[in-house]
Amino acid sequence: MKLRLFILTLFITTLSFAQSKGTISGLITDKDSNNETLPFANVFVKGTKINATTDIDGKYSISITPGNYIIQYTFVGYEPKEISVKVTEGAKLVINQELSSGAYALEDVVIKSTFNRQKETALLLEQKNAVEIKQNIGAQELSRKGVGDVAAAVAKTSGVSKQEGSNNVYVRGLGDRYNSTSMNGLPIPSNDPQKKNIALDLFSTDIVEYISIDKVYGSRMYGDFAGGNVDIVSKDYRGEGMFEISLGSKINTNAVQKNDNFLLQQGPSKLGFVSYGVPKNPLTGYNFENSLNPEKQTPFGGNFSLKAGKSFNIGEEGKLSLFATASFNNGYEFREGLTQSINAQGASLKSFQQEKYSYNTNTTGMFNANYRLNKNHKIGYNFLFVNSSEQTRDTYFGSDRDFDNADASLQVQRGTFTQNSVFINQLLGNDKITDKIDLDWGLSYNTVKGDMPDRTQNKMFYNPTTDIYTIAQRTTTDNQRYFQDLTEDEIAANLALTYKLGDNENGDSKGKIVVGYNGRFKKREFEAIQFNFNASQTGQNTSVNPNNLDDFFNQQNYNEGLFSIAAFAGMTPQTYGGDQDIHSGFGNIEYKLSDKLSSMLGLRYEKISQTVNWRTQLDAAGGTNTFDRNEFLPSLVLKYELNEKQNLRLASSKTYTLPQFKERALFIYEDVMQSEIGNPYLYPSQNYNLDLKWEMFPKSDELLSVTAFGKYILDPINQIVVASSSNDISFVNIGDSGYAYGVELETRKNIFEIEGEYTNKLSFGFNASFMKTHQDIDAEKVREETEGRLNINTTDNSSGFTGASDMILNADLSYTKNFRNDSGIMATLAYNHYSDKLFAIGNEQKGNLVDKAMGSLDLVFKTKLNKSFGIDFGARNLLNPEFKRVQENAGGDVLVFDYKKGITFGLGMSYQF
């Protein structure tokens, strides 16, 4: 009886207390943007710990006991506003507030952010409120972690890893072919003929507002999806005006150790541009422009960038915002180690000690113009130019079974320069037709140019007894100069019409219907020509100097017959081309089924046509191949709000995976250790995806989530060694099915946060992925589908997915503190680890090639000395682990590839006017 009385008393007291409170609610708008709603603004009750953050629609609500208060409204880069209010019992006060940047200039500060969606708290709130499953990383988090490019940024998110030594990003164990890339929602092409996706490290984080990683498919996305889509959202400037200049330098410990002998090939400029190409009359004389002799470099890199922004009011409602950035950075690297291939018994086929000298550049220019005609109409233009280059000099010293010479070792020298340029033009618009109908549209025209002008290769024998080098010649292609050129043009269009469904009692929409069209039209042209230098018997007996090959390959020796020059089909290059057209129609309905349950149901139809044609040394007569597909792609997302801070989500979908042009063209790509050929019989695979996610948001900047996922793939595409005399690599639909499943964990937690006027916070971030992959291998299926032209003889009849790690870990520890006069410091320690992962499937009784587990540690320290001046310091790869690739054998793992990258230190400074 006493217990019942106590509970009743407690209930009445609680009810009375709740009834005595009043509420303050309202809408916060952006005065500088025609009073658009301002999501993620802050509302404080001064002198208390009571606060709120506006939702995605700019709305807020506070429950408070009666009394007199001062309410403060703030948003980073905007003038704060304060008003006095009196709250009475049961009162419902509605206070709408405008905020303006006024005299405040939006600044790219380390600890503060420049725009709402750059903030971690803003992106987490958007993730919490959205029906679809989102994962974003904004400019604020990129700055805190010291991330310099989009590839490194994406690799910091759960379930994503970056393949060592390449630009490949794997999402949930699925590599390049299963992923896609877009910018501001419009697709962008690859800069590399070997890849489907553009290299994400081309994009400096200076141009990024936030990056969205979609690991769950939605009907507004193209259906060529299984792992994830990376959408890069470019910066949109909002302030009154800014100009910033930054410069810095960096060194790599490996490269510095070679300072006295850091050698690169001659020809390319230090800015990463070239103007030379195939020489005139290369078959009738030695007319090549570039020297074969290496030149010494000083391996100290640097960077330089300019950023500027300005906004203009036009008329009573119009506003034009301009933002531009231009930057250049370069860097030197050196690595050395073992690289070899072995047979099933562990005996060496090729075994070299490799030295690799590298010089990389990145030149970026971006311009954005966004014009708001009024609150109902916006239009924007984005231009992006990226030029990246990589210059390498590789030296291999050891043995090759095809170059038997009991008295000498083999040395292979290869000099490569690759220049890739990307031009992106986008026109975007949003029109609010009525209160319920919105129209979003976008057009893009993109061009990619990829050049490999004058790649050189020479092979020599070295006799240690006589200390003499001579030209090695076993095949016509051993000594060569190679020229490659690629151009790809792409036009894309987006159109989406949104209709908001009926309002509920609070005036909020119950959902929306979206219908639209996407079109993507791509055309690629590729050509390559290789000039082979065949040394005569006299030439092969002539002593040469590896660092002075001009002394042998010259016009005089050509005239004397020491070597000859030949090419496939004379001066007619090898070519392949591709055309791909995709027309898509889509529709989805998002609806709030109850106060806690929301749904999104989508359907997409795509008509796909892909044609590839070629004329190569493998098919001198030329050939063509076309496939047409009709794809119907359903998707479903359910979101259940367990409470104010927790959500439970379920998503399922069907997608597909297209083969790429170069995978289907009958063209051979030759490298020192392996060669690749295309398979015209390749066809798309089908994917079925399922996700279940629980997430909790303890505070505005904290997160805890667990995701279980599964993928079932029909006719998976794989890169594999085919049975041939040269053991070439090709691409096949390797079996009937494959699957991947796993769990992702993510947490962001404040270890301590001292409340006050200035930030003083220590925070911790952690994410981990655990997954299992499996695919069937069916040699008979491959033989039948390629009409007997390709055969595989794998060691096992099943395997995991190449590039997939069973475990991926990312962790970071960050400390931030602000002082007066806009000064502050930030320090972040970030660690990444991946477990063993399959690099290549074993064949001919050989074991699989496996990349061994490895971890890396980075330190970033940034300080703002005052409002204008900042200094940054970074140390990358502090642990300097050894990268190892092994071939699994019955007698134990055999090391086939290893090196260390060295530690890279960087120091920079910036000044904002």
N, C-alpha and C positions, 0 to 999 in steps of 0.2 A: 504494500500500500504506500509506504514511504517512497519507494522507488518510482511508482507511478506519479505520485504527487510532485516529486522532484523533476521528472521528465516534463510534466504538464507545465510546471512553473518556468522551466528553462525554455519551453516552446513559446509560451506567452511572452516572456521577456525578449526572446530573439525576434518574435513577430513585431512586438512594439518597437524594438530598436530599428528594425528594417523599415517600419512604416514612418518613423520619425525622420528618416533621411530624405534629402532632396536630390535631384539629378540635374546635371549640367550637360547638355549635348549640343551638337551643332555640326557645321560644315566649314572646313578650312579650304580657301581657294587661293590660287596664284594670281596676284594682280598683274604680274608681268606677262602672263599668258592668257589674257582675256578671261580672267576668273575661272580658269579650269580648276577642277578639284585637285587638291594637293595630298596625295597619299603619303603616309609614313612621316607626317609632321608630328611634333611633340607638344603635348599639353601638360603643364605643371601647375600644381597648387602650391604657391610659394609658402615656405615655412613648414611644409609637410612632406611626406614621402608619397603622396598621392599623385599619380600621373597616368597619362594615356597616350596612345599613338593612333593617329587616324588610320582607318582601313584603306583598302584599295580604292574606295570611292570618296576618300577625303573626310569620312564621318568619324566622330568621336563621341564618347559618353562617359561621364564620371558620376559615381554615387558618393554623396558626402553628407556629413551631419550638418545641421543648421548652424549658421554663423556668417561672419564677414570674411571674405577671402580676396586675394589677388591672384588672378588666373594669368599665366604666362604662356604665350604661343611662340614656338620657335621652330626653325628649320635651317639646316646648315647653309650658310651663305645668304640668308635672308635676315632682314631686321626683325628682332623680336618685338612682340606687342604684349602689353599688359593692360588688363582691365580689372576694375574692382566690382565685386558682386556681393549681394546679400542673399543667402540661401535660407529659406524658411522651411518648416516641416512639410514634407510631401510636395514641395515645389518642383516644377518641371521647367527649368530655364532653358531656352534655346538661344545659343550665342553663336552666330556665324562670324567668321573672321577672315579678312584678307591679309595676306603677307606679301611683301615686296622686297626685292633685293636692294632697292634704294641705293645708298652709297656703298653698299657691300659689293665687292668684286668676288665672283666665284673663283676660288683658287684651287689648284691641284696640290693640296697639302698632304703630307704623309698621314696625319692622324685624322683629319677631317676629310669629307668627301665633297665632290662638286655637284652632284646631282642625285636625286633620290635613289635611282636604281643602281648606283654605284655602292650604296651602303649595304653592309652585311645584314643589318637589322631590317632594312627595307625588303631585301630579297628573301629573307626568311619569312617575313610577314606575307609576302606574295605567294611563297611556296605553301604556307599554311592555309591561305584562303582559296587558292586555286582548286578547281575540281580535278584537273589533270595532274599527273605526277611530274613535278618540276625539280630540277637541280641547277642552281645558278651560282656563278662566282663573279663578283663585281670588282670594280676598280679599287675599292678600298681594301678588299682582301688580297688582291693581286699586289698592291703596294706593300701591305703588311708582310707578305711572304717573300717580297723581293723578286717576284716572278717577272721575267723580262719578255716572254713571248707566249702565245696562246697554247702552243704544244705543252710547255711546262705547266701552264695553268690547268689545262684539262687533266694532266697526269696527277694533279693534287686532289682530284675528286674520287669518291669511292668507286671501285670496280673498273678503274681506268689505269692503264699502264702504257709506258712508252718504250718501244723496243730499242735496246742499246745499239748505238751505231747507226741508227736510221731515224727517219721522221715518222715511222709507223706508230699509230696509236691503237691500242687494243681496248675495246669496251666489252667487259664481261667475257673475255677470252676470244672475242671475235675481232679480226683484223680489218685491214684497209677495205677489202671488198664488201664487208658487211656494214660499213659506216658511211655517213654522208656529211657534207659541210655546206653551210649557207651563211650569208651575211645579210642582216636585216630581213631575214625570212626568204630571201631569194637565193637560189643555188649558185655556187661558184665553181668553176672548172678546176681541174688539176693542173699544176705547173710541171708535172713530170710524166713522161710517156709510160713509165713503169707503174704509176699509181692511179688509183681512182680519185683520191682526195688530194686537195692542195696541201702542201707542207704547212702545218700550223705554226711552225716556228718562223715563218715569213712575217707573221703579223706581230708587230711590237705591241705591247700592252698600252703604249701611249695613245693608241687610236681606239681603245676598247672602253666602252661604258660598262658592259657586263657580257658574260658568256653563258649561254644556256646550253646545257647538256641534256638532251631528251633521250632517255633510255626506254621510254614507253611510247609506242606509236600512236599517232592521232591522225585523223582523216585529212587534215590540212597539210600533212607532210607527204612528200613523194614516197611511193611504196617500196623503193629500193632501200630497204631498211631492215636491220636485224640486231645490230649491236647498239648503235646510237647515232644521233644527229647533233653536230656541234654548230650552234648558231652564234655568230659573232655580231654583236650589236655595237655599232660605231658611236662615238661620242657625239652628243648634241649639246652645244654650248648655250648657256642661258644668261650669263652675266652681262655687266655693262662694258667690260673690256679687260683684256689681259694680254701680256706678252711675256714669254718665258724662254730662257736660253739655258741649255744644259750641256755639260761636257764631262768626259771621264776617260779613264784608261784602265787596261786590264792586262794581266800576264798569266800564262800557264806555266806551272813549274816544269813540266816536261819540255816545253818549247824553249824555256830559258836555259835549261841545261845544254841544249844544242845551239846556243847562241852563236858560237864560233863556226858552226857548220850547218846552219839551217838553210837547206837548199830547196828551191822551187824552180819549175820550168819557166822559161822566158815567154813573153808574148802578152798575156793579159795585163790590163792596167790595174793599179792598186784600188781603183774605185769599183772594180767588178764589171767593167764594160769592155767589149772588144768590137773591132770594126773589120777584122779579117775573116776570110772564109776560104772556100776551095780556090786554090791558085789557078792561074791560067796555064794551060798546056802542061799539066803535071805528069803526063805519060810520055812526053817527048824530051824531057829534061828535068833537072832537079831545081824546081822553081818554088819551093816552099819558103814561106816568109819567116817563120819562127825558127830560132836556133834550138838544137837538141841539147845544148850545154846548159846545165842548171846555173842559176845565179843565187848568190848569198842574200839572205834577208835578215832584217833585225826583227825578232818575233815579239814586238810590243804592240798590242791592239788598243783601240780607243773608240769613243763614240761622241757624237755631236748631234744636238737636236734643237729645233725651234718650234714653239707652239704659240698660236695667237688666236684670240677670239674677240668678237664684238657683236653687240646687238643694237638694232635700230628700230625705233617706233615709226610706223608708217601709217599716217592717218589716225583716226580715232581708235581703231581696233587692231590694225595690222602690226606685226612685229617680224623683223628679219634678223635671224641669228646666223652668224658666220663663224666657222672654226676651221683652222688649217694647222697642219703639222708637217714638218720635214725633218728627216733624221738620216744619219749614216753611222753604221758601226762596223767594226772589223775585229778579227781575232785570229790568233795563230795557235795551232795545236800540233803535238807530236806524240806518236805512240809506236811501240815496238813490241814484238812478241812472236809466238809460234803460230803458223797457219799451215794446216796439212789435211790431206784426205787419206784414208786408210781402207783396206779391204776387210772382209768379214773376219779374217784371222788376226787383224791388227797390224798387218804389214803395210808399210808406207807406199802410197801411190805417188803423192806429191808431198814434199815436206820442205817448208821454207821458214826462215826467219824474216819477218816482214818489218820494214821501217816505213812509216807513213807520215809525211809532212803535209800540213794543211793550212790554208789561208782562206777565210770566209768573209764575205761582206754582205750587208743588207742595207739597201737604200729604200726608204719609204716616204711617200708623199700622199697626204690625204687632204681633201677639201670637202666640207659640208656646208650646204646652204639650206636653211629651213625657214619657210615663210608661212606664218599664220595669218591668213587673210582676215579671219575673225574666229570666234569661238566654235564655228561650225565647219571651217574648211582649213586644211593644212596641206602643204606640198613641200617636198624636200628633194634635194639632189645630193648624191654622194659620189665622189670620185676617189678612187684609190689606185695608186701605182706602187708596185713593189718589185724591186729588182734584187735578186739574190744571186750570189755566185759562190762557187767552191772551187778552189785550185788545190790540187793534190799532186804529190810526187811519191809514188810507191816504189820501193825497192824490195824484191824478193831474192833471197840468197839461200840455195840449198840444192834439192834434187827433184827430178821428175822422171818417172819410169819411161816416158817417151823420149827422153834425152839421155840415153845411156852413154856415159863417158867415164871410164874407170879412172882417167887421169885428171878429171876436172869437175868442178861444181858448176851449177847453173845459176846465173843471175838474170832476173827479169826486171826491167825498168819501165814503169808506165807513168806518163804525165797526163793529167786530165784537168780540163777546165770546163765547168758547166755554168751557163748563165741562163737563169729563168726569169722572165718578166711577166707580170700580171697587170692588166688594165681592167678595172671594174668601174662601170658606170651604172648608176641606179637612179631612177625617178620614182618617188614614193608619194602616196597621197592618202588622205583620210577626209571623208565628207560626211557630216552629220545631216542626213536628209530630213529626218523628223526626230522627235524625242525618242522614238523607238527603232529607227532604221539608220544604220551606219553602213558606209561603203568604204572599204579599204582596197587600194590597188597599188600595183607596183610593176615596173618594167626595168629590165636590165639588159645591157649589152657588154659582154666580157670577151677579152682576148688574152690568150696565153701564148707566149713565145718561149720555146725551150731550145737552146743551142748547146751543142758540144763541138766547138770548132777545134780541129787539129789535136785530137787525142793521139798521143804517141806511145808506141810500145817497141821495145828492143830487148832481144835475148842474147846473152853472151855466155861463153864458157870461161871459167877461171881455172888456170893450172897453177896450184900453189908451188910446184917445184920450180917452174920457170917464172912465176909471178907475171904471167901474161894473160890478157883477156883477148878472146877472139869472138867473132860473130857466130851465134848458134842458129842453125837453120835446119829444121826438120820438116816443116810445112810452109806453104806459101804465106801464111798469115802470121808467122812468128814475129816479123819485123814490119810494122805498119804505121800508117797515119790515117785517122778516122775522122769524118766530119758528119755531124747529125743535126738536123733542123726539124723543129715541130712548130706548127701553128694550129691553134684551135680557137674557133669562134663559137660563141653561144649566146642565144637570145632566150630570155625567160620572161614570163608574164604571170602575175598573180591578180586575182579578182575575187573578193569575198564580200557578200552582202549579209549583214547581221540584223536580225529582227528580235527585239526584246519582248519576251512574253509577259503576260499579265502581272500587275503589281500585287504584293501581299498587303496586309494591314499596316505595315510600317512604311509602305511606299517603295520597297525594294523589289526589283524584278525577280520573278520566280525562275527565270532562265532565259535562254535565247536559242534561236535557230540560225545556223550559218550555212549558206550555200555558196558555191563558187567554182572557179575554173583556174587551173594551172596549166601552163604550157612551157615546154623546154625543148629547144632545138639546137643540136650540137653538131658541129662539123670539124673533123680533124684531118690535117694533111701532114704527112711525115715522110722524110726522105733521108737517106744515109748513103754515103759512099766511102769506101775504104781503099786506100792505096797500099799495096803490098810490095815490100822491098825484098827481092830475092838475091841473096849474096851468091856469087859464083864460087867455085871451089877455090880459086885464088883469093877471092874476097874473104872466104871463111878461114883462110890461113894467115890473114893479115892481122897484126897486132893492133888493138884499139884501146882507147882510154874511156872508161864508162862515163867520165865527166867531161869528155871532149869528143863526142861522137860526130860533131861537125867535121872533124878531121878525116872521117871515113865517108859519111854520107854528104857528098858535095858534087858539084857539076863535073869536076875533073875526074873523080873516080867513076862517075856514071859514064862519062865518055870513054874511059879505059875499060869498061865492062866488069868492074868489080861488083856491081849490083845492077839489077834491072827493076823497073817499076811497072806494075800491072794492077788492073781493077776489074771487078765483076762487070761484064758487059760494057767494057770500055768506060766512057764518061757518063753512061746512063746510070743514074743512082737507083738503088733499091728504094721502093716506095710502098707505103700502105696508107689507106685512108679510111675514114669512118663517118657515117651519118647516123644520127640517132634522133628520132622525134617521139615526144611523149605528149599526148593530149590527156588531160585529167579533169574529171568533174567530181565534186565532193559535196557532201552535206552532213551536218551533225546537229544534234539537238542536245542542249545542256538544260537540265531541269532539276529543280529542288523538289524531290518527292515528298519530303517532310522537313521538319525543322532541323533534323540531323542527317538525313540521307539525301545526297545529290548524285546525279547520274549524267553521263555523257555518252551518247550513242552515235557512232559515225559510220559512214559508208563512202568508199571511194572507188571510182572506176578509172582505169588507165588503159589507153590504147598505145602500145609500144611497138616501134619499128626500129630495128638496128641492122645496118648494112656495113660490111667490111670488105674492102678490096685490096689486092696486093700484087706486086711484081717484085720478086726477090730472088736471091740465089737458090732458094729452095724450090721455087716455081717460076722459072724464067718467062713462061708464057703468060703468067698472071692468072688470078682467080678472084672470085667474089662469093660472098655468102650472106644470106639475109634470113632473119627470123622476125615474125610478127606475133605479138601476144596481146590478149585481152585479160586484164586482171581485175577481179572484184575483191575489194579489201575491206572487210568489216572491222570495227574496233568498239570496245566498250570500256568505260571507266566508271567505277562506283566509289563514292567517298562517304564514309560514315563518321560523324563528329562524336567521338566518345564523350568528350566534354569540351570545355572552352580551350584547353591546351593540347588535346590529343585527337588524332585522326587515324582512321583505318581505311586503307584504299585497296581496291582490286582493279586490275586492268588486264585485258586480253585483246589479241589482234592477230590478223593474218597479213603477212608481207611477202616480199620476194627479194632475190638477189640477182642482179644482172652481171653477166661477164663483161669485161672491159674490151675496148678495141684491140689493144696490144695482145690480149690473151687469145684472141680469135684470129689475128692476122698471122699468116704463115711467114713469119720473119724471125730471124735468129739474132738474139742479143748475146754478144760474146764478152766474157770477163776472163780474168787470169785463172780463177779456180773453177769456173763453171760457165755454162751457156744456157740460154732459155729460148724455147721456140713456142710459137702460138699453136692453138688447136681450133680450127674452124668449126669443129663439131660441138663446141661447148654451148651449153644452154642454161637458162636461169634455174635457180633452186627456189623452193617454196619454204616459208618460215611461219611457224606458229609460236606466239609469244604469250607468256603469262607472268604477272607480277602481283605480289601481295605485300603491302607495306604498312607498318605501324610507325607513327611519328609523334613526338611530344616536344612542345616548345615551352620549357620552364620559364624562360624570360625572353625578352624581345631579341636578344642576341645569343640565345642558347638553343641547342637542338639535341635530341636523342632519337635515333630512328633505326629500325630493323626492316630489311627488305628480303623477301624470298622470291627468286625468279627461276623461270624455266623456259627453254627454247627447244623446239623440235624442228629439225631441218630435213626436208626431202631433197635428194639429189645434191648433197653439198659439193661445192667446188673446192678443189685443193691444188696446190702447187706440189709436184712430185717428180722424182727422177724416173724417166722412162727407160725401158730396156733398149739400149742402142750402143753402138761401138764407142761413142763419145760420152755416154751417160748424161745426155742433155736433160734439162728440167723443162716440164711442160705443165699444162693446166687441164684438169679432167674433172668430170662429175664422178667422184671417186667411189661412191656407193649409193645404196638406196636411201639411207637416213643417217642422221646424227643428232645428238642432243647435248645441251648444256644446262646445268642447274647449279644454284648456289645461294649464298646468303651474304648480304651486305650490312655492315654496321657503321653508324656514323654518330659522332657526338661532338658538340662544341660547348665548352663549359668555362665559366669564369672562376678561376681559383680564388682570386680576391678582387674586389673593386671598391675603392675608397670613394664614397660619394662626396661631392663638392663641386665647386665651380670649374675645376680643372680635372681632366681625366687622369686616373692613376689606377691601372688595371693590369692584372696578369691573367692571361687566358690560355686555354689548351684546346687543341683540335685533334681529332683522331678518326680515321675511318679504316675499315678493313673489309676485304672480300675473300670469301672462301667458295671455291667452285670446283665442279667436276665436269669434264667434257668427254665425249665418246662419239666415234663415227665408224661405220662399217667400211671395209675396203673390199671391193669386188673387181678383181682383174678381168673376169669374163665380161662384166658390164662395160668396162672401158674398151675392150677389144671390139665388142659388138657395136657400140655407139660411135666408134671412130672408124668403122669398116676395116678393122684390122691394121690401121696405120699407126696406132699407138699401143704399146704393150707395157704393162707394169708388172714387176715381180717383187712385191713388197715382202719383207721378212715376216710380218704379222698380218692377220686378216682384220684387224681393227686398231684404232689408235685414238689418242686425244686430239684436240684441235691444235694446230701449230700456232705458236705465239701465246697460248693460254697458260697462266700461272694458277696453281691451286690456291695460292694465297698472295694477296697484295695488301701492304700496310702503308699508311701515310699518317704522320704525326707532326704537330708543330706546337711550339711553346712561344707565346708572344707577350712582350711587356711594352706598354705604352704609357707615356706620361706627358702631360701638357704643363707648360709654365706660362708666365705672363708674356705679353707682347707677341702672342702667336708662336712662341717657340715650343719645342717639344722633342722627345726622343722616342724611338721605337726600335726594338730588337726582336728578331725572330730566329728560332732554331728549328729547322724543318728536316724531317727524316723520312726516307722512302725505302721500302724493301719489297722485293718480289721473290717468290720461291722458284724452284726449278721449273723451266718451261720448255716445251717441245719446239725445236727450231725446224727440223726436217724429219720426215718419216723414213725409216730405214728401208733399204731395198737390197736385193741380191744377197740375202742372208746377213747383211750388215745391220747393226743396231741403229736405233734412232739417234739423231743429233740433238743434244739437250743443252740449253743454256743454264748454267748453275745459278743458284740463288745469289742475290747480291743486294747490298744496301748502300744508300748514299746519304750524306749529311751536309746541309747548307746552313750558313750563318749570314744573316742580313742585319745591318745596323744603319738606321737612318736618323738624322737629326735636323731639326729646323732651328737655326740660330735666331731668326726673327721672321717677320712676316714675309720677307722676300728671299732670304738666302738659306739654302739647305746643302748638307753634305751627306753622301751615301757611301757605305762600305759593304762589300759582299765577298764571301769566301765560299766557293762552290766545290762540292766533292771533297770535303775535308778528310774523309776516311780513306780516300783514294784506293778503293777496293780493286782487286784483280778480277777482270772479266774473264770467265772461262767457259768454253764450249767443249763438250766431251762427246765421244761416240760410245754408246753403250755396247759392250761386248760380253760374251759369256765369261771371259777371264777377268773382267773388270773394266771400268771406264777408261778410255784412252783420250788424253787431251789432244784436241785438234785445233784449238784457237785460243789465244789468251793475250791480254795486254792490260795496261793501266792508263787511264786518261790523264792523270795528274790533277793537281789542285789549281783552280783559277781564282785569282784575287782581282777585285775591281774596286776602283775609287772614283767617285764622281761628285759633281757639284752642280747646283742649279740656282738661277737668279730670276725672280719674277718681278717685272716692272709694273 
